[in-house]
Amino acid sequence: MEKEVLQMFLPSFLLIFIGITFFWKWFRKFIRVKEYIDIEKTTNYHRLKRINFLFFIFFIVFVIMTFIYCALPNHYYIFIPLDKFDHPLINSVGVLLLKVALIWMIVAQLYIDKELYKYSRDSGNLSLMELVYFSEKMFLGGLTVMFVGMFITITNVIGIVSGLISVFFYYNLVFRFKT
C-alpha cells in the first residue's frame, strides 16, 4: 500500500479497533447473538480493568504513533522511521495482520461474552472463570497481533521495540502458569 492510502486507512482502522476493544459493551447491543442481558451487571465484570496495564501503554504508544504518521508526517521522525522497509508489499502484509487482529478481537469479545454468560448462570464454578481468563489471554493475543501488524505497516524503531516487548510480555503471560 502506498503512504497516502495508509494515511487514510490507519486512522479509520484504529477508530474501529478502539470501538470494538474499549466500547464493546455498547457495540454488543447492536449484535444480538442471543437475547441481550447485561453481563457486566450480572457478574460484576469490568473488562477494561482486567486488561494488562503494559498492553494499554503499548496501545497508547501505537495510537500516538499512528496519529503522528497520518496527521503530522513532518514530526514522524521522532519514532526513528526505517525507510528501507517502506515497501508496498511489506505494508500490505502489515495491513493484512491488522485485519486479522480486528477479526481476532471480535471473536475474543464474543468468546468472553459467551464465557461470562455461562459464569453468570453458575457463579460458583471456578473452572468457568478459568475459561474467562483464557478468553482474556485471547483478547491480549489480538492486541499483540495488532501491535505486530502496526510495526510492520509503519516500520520504525520505537514501534519495533514496543511490538517485540509486547510479544515478550504476552508470551510470559500465556506460558507463565504452565508447569
C-alpha positions as CSV (number, residue, x, y, z in Angstrom):
1,M,0.0,0.0,0.0
2,E,1.1,3.5,-0.7
3,K,1.7,6.0,2.0
4,E,-1.3,8.2,1.1
5,V,-3.6,5.1,1.3
6,L,-2.1,4.1,4.6
7,Q,-2.6,7.6,6.0
8,M,-6.4,7.2,5.3
9,F,-6.7,3.5,6.3
10,L,-4.9,3.6,9.6
11,P,-7.0,6.2,11.4
12,S,-10.2,4.5,10.3
13,F,-8.8,1.1,11.4
14,L,-7.9,2.5,14.8
15,L,-11.3,4.0,15.3
16,I,-13.0,0.7,14.5
17,F,-10.4,-1.2,16.6
18,I,-10.9,1.2,19.6
19,G,-14.6,0.9,19.3
20,I,-14.5,-2.9,19.3
21,T,-11.9,-3.1,22.0
22,F,-13.0,-0.5,24.5
23,F,-16.6,0.2,23.7
24,W,-17.8,-3.4,23.2
25,K,-20.4,-3.0,25.9
26,W,-22.4,-0.6,23.7
27,F,-21.4,-2.2,20.4
28,R,-22.7,-5.6,21.6
29,K,-26.3,-4.2,21.9
30,F,-26.4,-3.9,18.1
31,I,-25.2,-7.5,17.6
32,R,-27.8,-9.8,19.1
33,V,-26.5,-13.3,19.1
34,K,-28.7,-14.3,22.0
35,E,-31.3,-12.4,24.0
36,Y,-29.4,-9.4,25.4
37,I,-28.6,-9.4,29.1
38,D,-26.3,-7.1,30.8
39,I,-23.4,-9.4,31.5
40,E,-21.3,-6.9,33.3
41,K,-24.1,-6.1,35.7
42,T,-24.8,-9.7,36.3
43,T,-21.2,-10.8,37.0
44,N,-19.7,-7.5,38.2
45,Y,-17.1,-7.9,35.4
46,H,-15.2,-4.9,34.2
47,R,-13.2,-6.0,31.2
48,L,-11.2,-2.7,30.9
49,K,-9.9,-3.1,34.4
50,R,-8.6,-6.6,33.6
51,I,-6.5,-5.6,30.6
52,N,-2.9,-5.7,31.4
53,F,-1.6,-2.2,32.1
54,L,1.5,-2.7,29.9
55,F,-0.6,-3.6,26.9
56,F,-2.7,-0.5,27.4
57,I,0.5,1.6,27.4
58,F,1.7,-0.1,24.2
59,F,-1.7,0.6,22.7
60,I,-1.5,4.3,23.5
61,V,2.1,4.4,22.0
62,F,0.8,2.9,18.8
63,V,-2.2,5.2,18.7
64,I,0.0,8.3,19.1
65,M,2.5,6.9,16.5
66,T,-0.4,6.4,14.0
67,F,-1.8,9.9,14.7
68,I,1.6,11.5,14.1
69,Y,2.2,9.3,11.0
70,C,-1.1,10.3,9.5
71,A,-1.8,13.8,10.7
72,L,1.7,15.2,11.4
73,P,4.0,13.4,9.0
74,N,6.7,16.1,9.4
75,H,7.1,15.1,13.0
76,Y,7.2,11.3,12.4
77,Y,11.0,11.4,12.6
78,I,10.8,11.2,16.5
79,F,9.9,7.5,16.1
80,I,13.1,6.8,14.1
81,P,11.5,5.5,10.9
82,L,13.2,2.8,8.8
83,D,12.5,3.9,5.3
84,K,14.2,0.8,3.9
85,F,11.1,-1.2,4.9
86,D,8.6,1.3,3.5
87,H,7.6,-1.0,0.6
88,P,4.0,-1.6,-0.7
89,L,4.4,-5.4,-0.2
90,I,5.6,-5.1,3.4
91,N,2.9,-2.6,4.1
92,S,0.2,-4.9,2.6
93,V,1.4,-7.7,4.9
94,G,1.1,-5.4,7.9
95,V,-2.4,-4.3,6.8
96,L,-3.4,-8.0,6.5
97,L,-2.2,-8.6,10.0
98,L,-4.2,-5.6,11.2
99,K,-7.3,-7.1,9.6
100,V,-6.6,-10.4,11.2
101,A,-6.2,-8.6,14.6
102,L,-9.6,-6.9,14.1
103,I,-11.3,-10.2,13.4
104,W,-9.4,-11.8,16.3
105,M,-10.7,-9.1,18.7
106,I,-14.3,-9.5,17.6
107,V,-14.0,-13.3,18.2
108,A,-12.3,-12.7,21.5
109,Q,-15.0,-10.3,22.7
110,L,-17.8,-12.7,21.6
111,Y,-16.0,-15.6,23.4
112,I,-15.6,-13.5,26.6
113,D,-19.3,-12.7,26.4
114,K,-20.1,-16.4,26.0
115,E,-18.0,-17.5,28.9
116,L,-19.4,-14.7,31.1
117,Y,-22.9,-15.7,30.2
118,K,-22.0,-19.2,31.5
119,Y,-20.4,-17.8,34.5
120,S,-23.4,-15.6,35.3
121,R,-25.6,-18.7,35.3
122,D,-23.3,-20.7,37.6
123,S,-21.3,-18.1,39.6
124,G,-19.8,-20.7,42.0
125,N,-18.0,-22.6,39.3
126,L,-14.3,-21.7,39.4
127,S,-13.5,-23.6,36.1
128,L,-15.8,-21.2,34.2
129,M,-13.8,-18.2,35.4
130,E,-10.6,-20.0,34.2
131,L,-12.3,-20.1,30.8
132,V,-12.9,-16.3,31.1
133,Y,-9.2,-15.9,31.9
134,F,-8.3,-18.0,28.8
135,S,-10.6,-15.6,26.8
136,E,-8.8,-12.6,28.2
137,K,-5.5,-14.1,27.1
138,M,-7.1,-14.5,23.6
139,F,-8.0,-10.8,23.8
140,L,-4.4,-9.8,24.7
141,G,-3.3,-12.0,21.8
142,G,-5.4,-9.9,19.4
143,L,-3.8,-6.8,20.8
144,T,-0.3,-8.3,20.3
145,V,-1.2,-9.2,16.6
146,M,-2.3,-5.6,16.2
147,F,1.0,-4.3,17.5
148,V,3.0,-6.6,15.2
149,G,0.8,-5.6,12.2
150,M,1.2,-1.9,13.1
151,F,5.0,-2.1,13.3
152,I,5.2,-4.0,10.0
153,T,2.9,-1.4,8.4
154,I,4.7,1.7,9.6
155,T,8.1,0.4,10.4
156,N,10.1,2.5,12.9
157,V,12.4,1.7,15.8
158,I,10.0,2.7,18.6
159,G,7.3,0.5,17.0
160,I,9.5,-2.5,16.6
161,V,10.8,-2.3,20.2
162,S,7.2,-1.8,21.6
163,G,5.9,-4.6,19.5
164,L,8.7,-7.0,20.5
165,I,8.3,-6.2,24.1
166,S,4.6,-6.8,23.9
167,V,5.2,-10.2,22.3
168,F,7.6,-11.0,25.1
169,F,5.1,-10.0,27.8
170,Y,2.3,-11.9,26.0
171,Y,4.5,-15.0,25.8
172,N,5.3,-14.7,29.5
173,L,1.6,-14.2,30.4
174,V,0.4,-17.2,28.4
175,F,3.1,-19.6,29.4
176,R,3.8,-18.3,32.9
177,F,1.3,-20.7,34.6
178,K,2.2,-23.8,32.6
179,T,4.2,-26.2,34.8
